[in-house]
Amino acid sequence: MILFTFKAPTLFQTEAYPSDDEFIHDEPDETSERLAKIKKVALWLKTEMEKLGVATKELVLDPSGWVFDVPSENSFVMCFVSNLDESDETRIRLLVTEMGGAPEGVDRAVEALLSQSSDIIELQAAR
């Protein structure tokens, strides 16, 4: 498991607003509004991982953020993209965690992708 924090000023959409189906039931509207601003970040990450040959599943909205899986034979790696835990909504958190004995390496691939991207600044990683 690794937790990344970073900013993505070229991908963060300050004016984004959730569509009707992106409002999360039983959550304050602010949660959905904050997550709408980072949807482009989650889509960008998923696309960039696929360009590297890392297969991903559908991007899903969850009360904790945008979530997608990287499947493997009998397990998977979950990627959670959020901006809910900080007072600064432009600071993005990405949790990459292996579930069920998933093969290691996805976290290192994500770290390399983030550190090499000109769209990502102030990158920090905690294991």
C-alpha positions, 0 to 999 in steps of 0.5 A, a space after each residue: 500500500 502506498 499513499 500519494 499526495 500531489 497537485 495537478 493544476 492542469 487537470 484540476 477543474 475548479 468549475 466542474 460540477 457533478 452531473 445528476 448521477 454523480 451526486 452521492 446519496 446520503 452525503 453532503 452535496 459538497 462531497 460530490 462537488 469536490 469530487 467532480 473537480 478531480 474526475 479529470 485527474 482520475 480519468 487521466 491516471 486510468 488512461 495513463 496506466 492503460 497506455 503503460 499496459 496496465 489493464 484497469 476496470 471501470 472508474 466508479 464514484 464512491 463516497 471516498 472518491 473515484 475508484 478503479 481496479 487493476 485486476 490480476 489472476 485471483 486478486 486486484 489492486 484498488 486505486 482511490 483518488 480523492 480530495 476530501 481529507 484535506 482543507 485544500 481541495 486542490 491537494 489530491 490523495 491517491 491510495 494504491 493498495 493490493 488486495 488478496 495477494 495481488 502482485 506487487 509493482 503497480 504502486 511503483 508503476 504509478 509512482 514512476 508515472 506521477 513523478 515523470 508527468 509534467 501535470 503533477 507537482 508537489 508529489 509525496 509518497 508514504 508507504 
